[in-house]
């Protein structure tokens, strides 16, 4: 693995983590909105059946508790998916460039 690929993979991991943070933040915001508008006493925010945040109505206000272990799992899954998607894309574009280079070399040789 060369240095360029290592940096790309590190950026993919970071991108997956940032995406999972944004995803969880948006879903928690929607969870608060849903719990408040429907006047629920308890609501659990879930991602892929993983509970990530528990919202309860206590003392006249909504109070939330993060389920950090499950949020970490979502972050890891997002990073893995990001790595797989970007690396497959890089592999496919690399193959296409090799084919184009081979075709160009064949035309020059004739």
VENNOR-V804990 format. One record per residue. N is the residue number from 0. RES is the residue in one small letter. PHI is phi in radians with two decimals (* if undefined). OMEGA is omega in whole degrees, 0 to 359 (999 if undefined). D_FIRST is the distance of its C-alpha to the first C-alpha in Angstrom with 1 decimal. Layout:
# VENNOR-V804990
n	res	phi	omega	d_first
N	RES	PHI	OMEGA	D_FIRST
N	RES	PHI	OMEGA	D_FIRST
This chain:
# VENNOR-V804990
n	res	phi	omega	d_first
0	x	*	180	0.0
1	x	-1.48	185	3.8
2	x	-1.11	181	6.8
3	x	-1.10	179	8.3
4	x	-1.20	179	6.4
5	x	-1.11	178	6.7
6	x	-1.12	179	10.2
7	x	-1.08	180	10.9
8	x	-1.15	177	10.4
9	x	-1.08	177	12.6
10	x	-1.16	177	15.0
11	x	-1.15	177	15.2
12	x	-1.08	179	16.1
13	x	-1.06	178	18.6
14	x	-1.09	178	20.0
15	x	-1.13	178	20.6
16	x	-1.16	179	22.4
17	x	-1.09	178	24.4
18	x	-1.04	181	25.3
19	x	-1.17	177	26.5
20	x	-1.12	179	28.6
21	x	-1.11	180	30.2
22	x	-1.03	180	30.8
23	x	-1.10	179	32.4
24	x	-1.06	179	34.4
25	x	-1.13	181	35.9
26	x	-1.17	177	36.7
27	x	-1.18	176	38.4
28	x	-1.04	178	40.4
29	x	-1.11	178	41.5
30	x	-1.09	176	42.4
31	x	-1.08	180	44.6
32	x	-1.06	181	46.2
33	x	-1.12	181	46.9
34	x	-1.14	181	48.3
35	x	-1.28	184	50.4
36	x	-1.22	179	51.8
37	x	-1.71	179	52.6
38	x	0.89	179	53.9
39	x	-1.43	177	52.0
40	x	-1.52	180	52.4
41	x	-2.70	179	48.9
42	x	-2.61	179	45.7
43	x	-2.04	177	42.2
44	x	-1.50	182	39.3
45	x	-2.20	172	36.9
46	x	-2.25	181	33.5
47	x	0.91	180	32.8
48	x	1.20	173	35.6
49	x	-1.65	174	34.1
50	x	-1.23	183	36.7
51	x	-1.98	185	35.2
52	x	-2.73	179	38.3
53	x	-1.97	180	42.0
54	x	-2.00	177	44.8
55	x	-2.24	177	48.3
56	x	-1.66	183	51.5
57	x	-2.45	178	53.2
58	x	0.95	175	56.0
59	x	1.39	179	56.2
60	x	-2.49	177	52.5
61	x	-1.50	180	49.2
62	x	-2.14	182	46.9
63	x	-1.96	177	43.3
64	x	-2.27	179	41.1
65	x	-1.36	174	37.3
66	x	-1.79	192	35.8
67	x	-1.08	182	32.6
68	x	-1.10	180	31.1
69	x	-1.24	175	31.2
70	x	-1.10	178	30.0
71	x	-1.13	178	26.9
72	x	-1.09	178	26.4
73	x	-1.10	178	26.7
74	x	-1.07	179	24.2
75	x	-1.14	179	21.6
76	x	-1.08	178	22.5
77	x	-1.09	178	22.3
78	x	-1.16	179	18.8
79	x	-1.09	180	17.7
80	x	-1.11	179	19.6
81	x	-1.09	179	18.2
82	x	-1.06	181	14.5
83	x	-1.07	183	15.7
84	x	-1.13	183	17.8
85	x	-1.21	180	15.6
86	x	-1.17	176	12.6
87	x	-1.12	178	15.3
88	x	-1.08	179	16.9
89	x	-1.12	178	13.9
90	x	-1.10	182	13.5
91	x	-1.15	179	17.3
92	x	-1.16	176	17.7
93	x	-1.13	177	15.1
94	x	-1.11	180	17.2
95	x	-1.11	179	20.3
96	x	-1.13	178	19.4
97	x	-1.11	179	18.7
98	x	-1.13	179	22.1
99	x	-1.12	180	23.9
100	x	-1.14	179	22.6
101	x	-1.11	179	23.9
102	x	-1.11	179	27.1
103	x	-1.10	178	27.7
104	x	-1.18	178	27.2
105	x	-1.18	180	29.7
106	x	-1.20	180	32.2
107	x	-1.22	182	32.0
108	x	-1.32	183	32.6
109	x	-1.43	999	35.8
